[in-house]
């Protein structure tokens, strides 16, 4: 085919169907528009106004563009700075395992004589647990109570902050005062004090340190926000929750939910039921206020609120919630002891500070406490005050019970028995023991050869005291009783014979005997020493009586048996007390015990007499009746009871033979319940011994005298029980 330069026509298929002809219609132009209304011509003023508005609009647009340019640049700079701050903080965060135990000091766990936990001191850390190892109910209770959107936010909750600000303003506070809208991450950041460890050089104490960590200034809030976001970058949500679970303070010295579960319920945090989990989570709002050891009812009410929140958020079924509400959590037996009370406080003072209050280690202390005897002492005091003391009385009392070797088995330091850190009247109060001091006068006399049946004259008597003039003692009943035996003088608690005997034996000898028996207080120098004018603690006096029971050897009261570090089997300390050197002869101690037995059977201590076993003791009423005591013992235990007012107000109508003897009786009946009867180690004097008046009738305990003493003895002890006692008055003022 040849080409001619002509344009080749395009090849197209033939049209299969002919095109139908249509009547052509004039097509409207696509660009056609509706006719405009004629523009109304503005007047001169209109044109000026329109120009001004346009100028204003242009200026506003320029300002807005300028602000926007400024804002987005500043925002970008702030975002970069924030990112750098979060990034830098992230790099400084330690491995999560190092954040679990943040205590500045360790804990002390106290075990009773059988090895059971009865008290804690210091910051207790139960061991590290994780968010996955604790009970699911506990994890859900924490989240539903503290931060229901914990798994959705990035460490901060703008919605929560806005809600908190609104509530604060509505309640009349500043926007940052009161509710904080903090997330669990932010609360964890507070617990970590934003990574700043406690330094005693920078803070006065731990309280000041924690207060600084919780401050709510704007600058602090900004640092907290950065630290929280850094934690979200560094750790997973469960790791953050794990740190919180291990570091949260939950009252009663418990740090972390494992320690709290052990302290309040005696079980692991992995085992708590919904009602227990709700109680633990409820503590977070105010640990000390809602601690079940402080107020169980208040803690249960708070737990009920947590249960309701858990049900509303789907963590508990209706049946589970109903069960938790109708069966609220209760305390374990150890928790019911309310931190061990006075005994635990006392034991904590008997060891070195670096193992006690200032310890940085976890310490285990085994003690002499017998919780059965402790409960007996507390119950006895409660019974007497409820039944024989008038309502509203401010009278106080204290009890100490120990074994003959000085091992303290129970201690009550006041009417409020379940306390911690309170004033302990059994150990801290130094009060006059009154006539309960007289056994040491008679011990000194018996030890140099006097007999319990020796006679002494109860008649007007004065002693010249250099620098003070004449000292003329009087008996409690203001009477004189003529010739009496030493036993009767002690049994009736006559004052004149005691002062005479002290002058005969020598005041220095009596001071030495009392001091050797463990009365460490300054002892009076004058003849009033024989009547208990010196001051001593109830613990000292009870320990001295234990020396009489054990045959005449001194004892040092003690409560600590063994101290060791947690996880170690080797003890670092052993018992801090026990039996010491002999003070008086065993024969002397046994005869003195017999004399004190007469005090209980026929003398001023008749109200203390036990129904099924022998006992011995002595009443005591201080000058002006400011203090009333009864101290006594059986073959098994020694117990001392004191009663008085903290402000030294005299006791009206109350003596040692009254309510103190009744408390002693009530306590010792409970203590000896179910125990076999043992013979009291006492020795009755030979009726042939005795000296009417004058020098000792025995030399080293071997002398013999008139048979006439036997009839005199029978005449004395043949009288009705308690008849003629000078201290056996009715207790009126406290009834």
ABEGO torsion letter per residue (X at the ends): XBBAGBBBBBBBBBBABBBBBBBBBBBBBAABBBBBBBBBBBBAAAAAAAAAAAAAAAAAAAAAAAAAAAAAAAAAAAAAAAAAAAAAAAAABBBAAAAABABABBBBBBBBAAGBBABBBEBBBAEBBBAAABBAAAAAAAAAAABAAAAABAGBBAAAAAAAAAAAAAAGBBAABEBAGBBAAAAAAAAAGGGBBBBAAABABAAAAAAAAABABAAAAAAAAAAAAAAAAABBAAAAAAAAAAABBAEGGBBEAAAAAAAAAGBBAAABBAAAAAAAAAAAABAAAABAAABAAAAAAAAAAAAAAAAAAGABBAAAAAAAAABBBBBBAAAAAGGGEAAAAAAAAABBAAABAABABBBBBBBABBAAAAAAAAAAAAAAAAAABBBGBABBBBBBBBBAAGBBABBBAEABABBBGBBBAAAABBBBAEAAAAAAAAAAAAAAGBBAABBBBBBBBBBBBBGAEBBBBBBAAGBBAEBBBAAAAAAAGBAAAAAAAAAAAEAAAAAAAAAAAGBABBBBABAAAAAGABBBBAAAAAAAAAAAAAGGBBBBBBABABBBBBGBABBABBBABEBBBBABBAAAAAAAAAAAAAAAAABAAAAABBAABBBBBBBBBBBGGABBBBBBBBAABBBBBBBEBAAGBBBBGBBAABAAAAAAAAAAAAAABGBBBBBBBBBBBBAABEBABEBBABBGGABBBBAAAAAAAAAAAABBBGBGBAABBBBAAAX
